[in-house]
Amino acid sequence: QVQLQESGPGLVKPSQTLSLTCTVSGGSITTNYYTWSWIRQPPGKGLEWMGVIAYDGSTYYSPSLKSRTSISRDNAKNTVYLQMNSLKREDTAVYYCAALRLPSFVHTSFVGIYFFGRTDFDSWGQGTQVTVSS
């Protein structure tokens, strides 16, 4: 089972850009059918799936966040990145990266639609707190 470790700045000012890192160990991010999602949980609220990058580099995003979010990867570092711009106070949350190995017949675009809950993913990082405040 893969292990994931998120890291990030902790405190970001409104309107600034957030950059988070998810370092993966115990497996390659390019292994067939593996997907890597970013998911967040605002205080007192449920999980919100943000987007995914798949083993083949394809990406899909939540429609509500697509205009502000970008997910990328560095294969050599076995690392996945999240970038979100124009931050607002309501972006304050714990941000998680999560791994899911899809069946070969399931398209990556289904992640976030049919796979979005705590038990839908194979592995989770411990999460990193991001607070948006001036």
Residue pairs with C-beta under 8 A, 6 or more apart in sequence:
1 26
1 122
1 123
2 24
2 25
2 26
2 27
2 34
2 99
2 122
2 123
3 24
3 25
3 26
3 123
4 22
4 23
4 24
4 25
4 97
4 98
4 99
4 123
4 124
4 125
5 22
5 23
5 25
5 125
5 126
6 20
6 21
6 22
6 95
6 96
6 97
6 125
6 126
6 127
6 128
7 20
7 21
7 23
7 128
8 18
8 19
8 20
8 21
8 95
8 128
8 130
9 18
9 19
9 130
10 128
10 129
10 130
10 131
11 130
11 131
11 133
12 18
12 87
12 130
12 131
12 132
13 87
13 132
13 133
13 134
14 87
14 88
14 89
14 132
14 133
14 134
15 86
15 87
16 87
17 83
17 84
17 85
17 86
17 87
18 82
18 83
18 84
18 85
18 87
18 91
18 130
19 81
19 82
19 83
20 38
20 81
20 82
20 83
20 95
20 97
20 128
20 130
21 79
21 80
21 81
22 36
22 38
22 79
22 80
22 81
22 82
22 97
22 125
23 77
23 78
23 79
24 36
24 78
24 79
24 80
24 99
25 78
27 34
28 34
28 75
28 78
29 36
29 55
29 73
29 75
29 78
29 79
29 80
30 55
30 56
30 75
31 55
31 101
32 55
32 104
33 55
33 101
33 102
33 103
33 104
34 54
34 55
34 99
34 100
34 101
34 102
35 52
35 53
35 54
35 55
35 99
35 100
35 101
35 102
35 108
35 111
36 52
36 53
36 54
36 71
36 73
36 80
36 97
36 98
36 99
37 49
37 50
37 51
37 52
37 97
37 98
37 99
37 100
37 111
37 112
37 121
38 49
38 50
38 51
38 52
38 69
38 71
38 80
38 82
38 95
38 96
38 97
38 98
39 47
39 48
39 49
39 50
39 95
39 96
39 97
39 98
39 116
40 47
40 48
40 50
40 91
40 93
40 94
40 95
40 96
40 130
41 47
41 48
41 93
41 94
41 96
41 127
42 48
42 90
42 92
42 93
43 92
43 93
47 116
47 117
47 118
48 62
48 93
49 62
49 111
49 112
49 116
50 61
50 62
50 65
50 69
50 82
51 59
51 60
51 61
51 62
51 65
51 66
51 69
51 71
51 82
51 112
52 59
52 60
52 61
52 71
52 108
52 111
52 112
53 59
53 71
53 72
53 73
53 80
54 108
56 108
57 73
58 108
59 71
59 72
60 108
60 109
60 111
60 112
61 69
61 71
62 69
62 112
65 84
68 84
68 85
68 86
69 82
69 83
69 84
70 82
70 83
70 84
71 80
71 81
71 82
71 83
72 80
72 81
72 83
73 79
73 80
73 81
74 81
80 97
82 95
82 97
84 91
87 132
88 132
89 132
89 133
90 132
91 130
91 132
92 130
92 131
92 132
92 133
93 129
93 130
94 127
94 128
94 129
94 130
95 127
95 128
95 129
95 130
96 124
96 125
96 127
96 128
97 124
97 125
98 121
98 122
98 123
98 124
98 125
99 121
99 122
99 123
99 124
100 111
100 115
100 120
100 121
100 122
101 122
102 108
102 110
102 111
114 120
115 121
118 124
